[in-house]
Amino acid sequence: MGCSQEQVDCDVDEAPLHKVTVSGFYIAKHEVTQAQWQQIMGTTVSQQKDKVKASLPLSGEGDNYPMYYINWEEAQEFITRLNALTGKQYRLPTEAEWEYAARGGDQSKGYIFSGSNFVESAAWFKDNSGNITHPVGTKEPNELGIYDMSGNVWEWCYDWYGAYPAPAQHDPVGASSGSRRVNRGGGWNYNSHFCRAADRDFNVPSDRRGNLGFRLACSSK
């Protein structure tokens, strides 16, 4: 985990490179869509935008577009409601799980981005997005058949943001406390550097942004 040899142009917070073991888990093929959000939460992406500022633009609207203008706390509420409806135990992925999945898991070919060394194949990002999000699953999947782990919208992870440890870790869950939660994956208005599988970012849990959504994970079916 962290900035490895193939991940050129490393950021300081991607070091030290360290070994991580994660237990078996499932992760969603796609980011949570606007249709899925509205079915569970009852609000549209436009209504979510208005919680920030009514004059803000929408960055792509439609059932199969990723949901955004969602803060970490609202993602947790979505998960609570979904679990009550389904009897499942969905959750946000940990940062370690997210990176493992983005790199292609045990099928990884060591790509810079999720599924490719060519960002245009893997991601909707600043140079090809037209300044909007795009329907999920319209770029190439990674080695595990997962889409949009590079680009489209940033994704909330479970963890508090903090420095990486040097020793090997088993099922880490990030810092024990903090003021900011981890975001991963890059977004439609960011350059390719931020779409690398190793890249890290963060926001305070109450932040809603036009380039930030989430995907689901769970430990068992």
Helices and strands as residue ranges (DSSP letters): G 12-14, E 20-21, E 26-27, H 34-41, H 45-52, H 72-86, E 90-91, H 95-102, G 105-107, H 119-122, E 154-160, E 169-170, E 181-184, G 192-195, E 201-203, E 212-213, E 217-218
